[in-house]
Amino acid sequence: MPPIVIAHRGASGHRPEHTLAGYELGARMGADYIEPDLVSTSDGQLVARHENEISATTDVAERPEFTDRRATKTIDGVTLDGWFAEDFTLAELKTLRVRERIPHLRPGNAEHDGRYEIPTFQEVIDLAARLSVGIYPETKHPAYHRSIGLPLEPALVDALRRNGLDNDGARVFVQSFEAGNLRMLRAELGVPLVQLLGPRGAAAPDDLRAIAEYADAVGPAKGHIVPRDAAGASLPPTTFVEDAHAAGLLVHPYTFRRENSFLPAELRRGEDPAAPGDLEAELRQFFALGVDGVFADYPDVAVAAR
């Protein structure tokens, strides 16, 4: 099979992330899957946000009616000050409007600020069905959500079952950074599960074989496959892809972005951090190394490179 293209948070290089407009554009650009990150509302509804702290991607800080919701919380060891999805009902969240997370790098996206609502997971499922595209949800901070009495797993399983998407015939991957979360879902779902790996540390062959006991794929940060030196230039590829395949795991690395800020030094074009570099060359390298899919903010470029 050819590698899949996953529209990372939608076509988030072209529209503000986690919006129905961004997901639809990603699907129309040829992505095989759209990726909603999932957090919970106070009334137990799953919505698509990259983080449960929502001030970076919505206008909540400008809404005087929600001033008293500002809070300081520790999420997975990190202390954050802001507004959190779990402190709002779905109806309240629907009054907010989405904004671009990195306007200094994507000023064109910022022109769409204020146009879009926060979508529910069900709305993303409905959109995917209409456009015949797969979904690739990620559970965000599942242990934290369980600790506050809003577990993500039952709501996710219920949504997939209700829509006939809980079996191995569905076009669904479920991903998480937390192994415990995936082990819980393994007993409930028949869809492929994906263990995400952060940028720090290295995954040895033994680690990958252990992951294969409960997951079907691994989603590594790109540096696991093509590391970079201190100046940001690419180093020779590792054996990660071969090692993961030997363990029986698919490999879906993240995240492929066009702006110079995110590219290796040799693929940057000019000095402007926001200017487009040669993303297609980076993608071609990873496809040649045998990855089974890519998470791309620019799914149009990924489809062209494939």
N, C-alpha and C positions, 0 to 999 in steps of 0.2 A: 504493500500500500504506500502511496505517496505520503509524505509528512503532512500533518494537519496544521492549519493556521487558526489560532485562537485570537479573537479580537479582545485584547486585554482591556478590561473595564469598558468594553465597546470600542469604537474607533476613536480612542481617547486622544490621538494626535490631531483629530479633526473636530471633535465636539467635547464639551465638558464630560468628564468620566461618569460612568454609572447613570446615564440618562437613556430613556427609550430612544431618543434621536440618535445617540451614539451607538447603541446596540443595533438599531436598524441600519445605520450607515455601514457598520462593520459587516453585517450580513450581506448587504447589497454590494459591498466591495469584494465579496467572494470568500469571506471567512467561513470555516467549517463549524466553528463554535463561537459563542459569545460568552463572556465571563462576568457573572455578577458575584461580587463579594457580599456576604450576608451578615447582617447584624440584626438585633431584635429591638422592637419598640417595647414600651412599658406594658402594652397589652398583648405581647407575645406574637406580634406579626413580624415576619421576615421582610426586611427592606435592603436595597442594594446601596451600600456605602463601603468605601475602602476601609474606613475606621469608624468605630462607634463615636469618636469625638468628631463632631460635624461642622465646627466653625470654619475649617479650611475650605470646605466645599459647598457651603450654603450661606445664606444671608442671615442666619440665626442671630449673629452678634448685633445686627442692626434692628432687630425686632424688640421694641420695648416691652411687649407683653411677655417676653421670655427672659427678661433680664435676671429674674430670680432663679432661673434654672442653671445659671452658671455654677460650676462645681470644680473641685480638685479631686482627682481620683488616681489611684495607682492601678494600671492595667498591665499585667504580665511584667511587673517589676519596674515599669516606667511611670513616673508621676506626670500627669497631664492636667492642665487647667483649661476649661472650656465648657462646651455644651455636648451632652451625650445622648445618643439616640434612645437609650433605654430609659431616659427620664421624660420621654414624650410619647403620647399616644400616636397611633397611626394618623388619626384625623389632624392632630397638631402638626405632625411632620409634613403632611400634605399641604399645609399653608406656606411652607418654606419654599424658596426657589434656589436652584443649584447654581453654583459659580465655578469657574475654572480654578483648579488647585495650584497651577504654576503659571500665572499670567505673564510673568517676566520672560518665560521661555515660549509661551504659546499665546501671544496677544490676540491672534485670530480667534482662538477659542473663547477668550474673554468677551468677545463681541456677542456671545450667546448668553452671557450672564443674565439671570432673571427670567429666562424663557421656560425652564423645565422644572417639573416636580421630581421629588425622590420617588423612584419606582418601587413597587412591591415585587417580591419574588414571583408572585402569581402573574403580574403584568409582564414580567420578563419571559415566563414560560409561555404565556399566550402569544407574545410577539414572536418567539422562536418557532412556535407551531405554525403561525401564519406565514413565516418566511422560510420554513423548512430548513432551519439551522439548528445545530446542537447547542446544548448549554453546558457550562463548565463551572458550577458554583464553588465558591470557597467559603468555608466557615471561618469567620474572623473571631479570634479570642474565645474559642468555645469553653475552655476551662473557666475563664472569667465569667462568661454568661451563666454557666452552671452555678457558680458561686453566689450569684445574685438572684437565683431562682428563675432565670429565663433561659433554660437550656436550648441550644440551637438544634440539637439532633432530632428531637421528636417533631418539631415543626418542619424541618427539612424532609424527614422521612414521610411525614403525612402529605406534604405538598407533592412530592414525587409520586407517591402511591395514588393520590387523588387524580393525578394527571396521567397515570399509566406509564410512568418513567422510572420505575424502581427495579427494572429487570435488565438483563444483559442485552436485550434487543433495542434498548433505548439509546438515543444519541446523547449520552450524559457521562461526564466524568465528575467526581466529587473530590475536592482537594482540601488539604489542611496542612499547617505546619506542625500540628500536634498529633503525635502517634496515637495517644489514648483516644482521641476523637475518632480517628480512622478505625481503630479496633472496635469501638462501639458500633460504628456504622457498618462494619463488615458483616455483623450478625443480622442487620436489618435490610441491607440493600444488595441487589445483584449487579449493580453498575460498577465499572472500574473505579478504583480509589487511587489517589495520587498523593504521595508524601512530598511536601515541599521542603526544600533545603535552603537555608539562608546563606548569605555570602561568606560567612566565617566558617573556618574549619574545613576539613576534607573528609570525603566519604570513601573509606577503604572498601575493597571488595567484600570483606566480612560484613561491613555496615550495610551494604546494598543487599546482600543475601538475607540479612535480618529484616530489612524493609520488605523484601519480597514475600515474607511470611504473612503479611496482612495487607499489602498494597499491590497494585498492578503496574504502577508507573511512578516515576520520580520527576519532580519539577525543580531542577537545580538553578540557582543563580548562575548566570553565564560564566562567571569566573571559575566554576568547577570544571568547565570544559576548555575554555581559552582564558587562562589567567592573564593579568597585566602586571607590568613592572611599576616601579614607583613613579615613573613619568607618564603612566597611562598607556604605554604601548603594549601591544599584544605579545605574549610569550608563546612558545610552542604549545600546541594542544596537549592535554593530558589523555590518559586512557579511560576517562570517566565513562564515555559512551559505550566503549567496548565492555567495560566492567559491568555496567548496568545491564546491558543486553545479555551478558553471560549469566547474570542473576535472574533473568527472565522479566526484566522491567523495561517498559517503554521510557523514553527520555523526552521531556517537554521543557526546555530551558526558558527562562525569563530574564529580563524584559528587553525587547528590541525596540529602540526608539531612534528617531531620525536626527534629533538635535545634537550638535557637536558636544554638548555637555555630557552626553551619555555614551558617546562612541569612543573606541580606542583611538589613540593619538594619530595613528597613521591614516585613519579614515575621516578625520575632521577636515573641514573645508573652510579656511579663513579663521579669524580670531573671535568672531561673535559666538558666544556660547549657545545662542538660540538659532543660529543658522543651520540649515540642513547639511549634514555630511553624507558620506556614502554608506547609508544603511544597507542598501542592496548588496554591497560587497560583503558586509558582515554576515548577512543572512545566507548568502551563497556559501560562505565558509562553513557555517554550522550545518547547512543541508548536506554539504559534501562530507562532513564528519559523521553523518548517519543519524542525526537526531530524528525523532518521530513526530515532532511538532514544535511550534514556537509560539510564545506569547508576544504579540506585537501590538504596539499602540497605533501603528500604521499598517493595518491588514492589507491595504492595497499594495504596498511595497513588498510585503511578505508573499502575497500571491504572485506578484510579478517575478520575484526572485526564485520562487519554487518552480 
